[in-house]
């Protein structure tokens, strides 16, 4: 089981909420349903595809345009193809075939101006996609997964989508009317599906397959007295994953956070190689479960980079931190504590990689920003001042470094105490400068 490849997958959302024929009442909930489905399926953290791989056909009455764009998406899909329809389902013809209403459809003659399900089925079957999923949220949608749809009565429950890797999910039984409940923003079926995708399934698996969602939808709609959905799958199509289980992520997030703390402690105790191995594993899990842009994921990227510097590769650490910083600036903001910490880690690793002048320049700006955001006596601000003094010493700016360290010793003795390790370290660095100066004067 896996999530579809977003670059090789395509989604088509077709919705008709407004109709010219007075016999077809408008469905106000359809527009919100299709809009929110598009937002869900293209969500950067929890969606399936990027925006440009999701085709939205909302209240498009031109059957030629609908057919052309549907066919284009079906031919581009290589991994997952998902076609979703919400609107009126109409039945016509001697075989009582299903037609998917469009804004210009006519209730008495749906054969003209509607999307015939058989044509949608053919377009899906012709797709090279490895997994194909059709979801119909309309009246009479259950006809497409019952034996009556085959036009015969041999009892074999023939399935027009009977090819490997295909799944059909409908919102209602064969002759049931799908519902749009008063006061609800979405149609009854799609609204509950959207809620499952947004909130997840408590106690469910990490990834939600279409079968997981079907079972939960069936239980929910049965309990509420709503039309019960139907499904029909071939081979392994029921294992298609439609998203991460957000309830699973909510439970896994704190545990992964604890593991990060342990790994960082392992590094600080001297085993940065072991810490980096642990952080790589945790980062893979966080990216998969929480998403690449989750704050915890970004923080693990930060600590992984810094651990590589501690393990002896400051150049690689600096490279990774440079890649991380724009993401944090965009997602967290320039004054977020993690963004400020990344800037400090970057300066430290640049200095260790031999770029002392660049490190000094970065630390000067960071010191001003941390003083502004945190205050001049915050421990993180004082840590930046100490790092600046150390790098100044290594670039030959000894007088400025000495002045910073003398000020810092006074502040740390007052705020932390004379015996605090940070105070002691500052005094040791200052003493080293004094010894070097004394040695130079004797020479």
Secondary structure, DSSP 8 states (H G I E B T S, - for coil): --B--TTS-EEEEEE----SSTTS---HHHHHHHHHHHHHHT-TTT-SS-GGGEEEEES---HHHHHHHHHHHHHH-SSEEEEEEES-EEEETTTTEEEE--TT--SS-TTTTSEEHHHHHHHHHT---SEEEEEEESTTGGGGGSGGGGT--SSS---TT-STTEEEEESS-TT------TT-SS-HHHHHHHHHHHH--TT--SEEEHHHHHHHHHHHHHHTT----EEEE-GGGGG-EEEE-HHHHHHHHHHHHHHHHHHHHHHHTT-HHHHHHHHHHHHHHHHHHT-TTSHHHHHHHHHHHHHHHHTT-HHHHHHHHHHHHHHHHHHT-TTSHHHHHHHHHHHHHHHHTT-HHHHHHHHHHHHHHHHHHH-TTSHHHHHHHHHHHHHHHHHT-HHHHHHHHHHHHHHHHHHT-TT-HHHHHHHHHHHHHHHHHHHHHH-
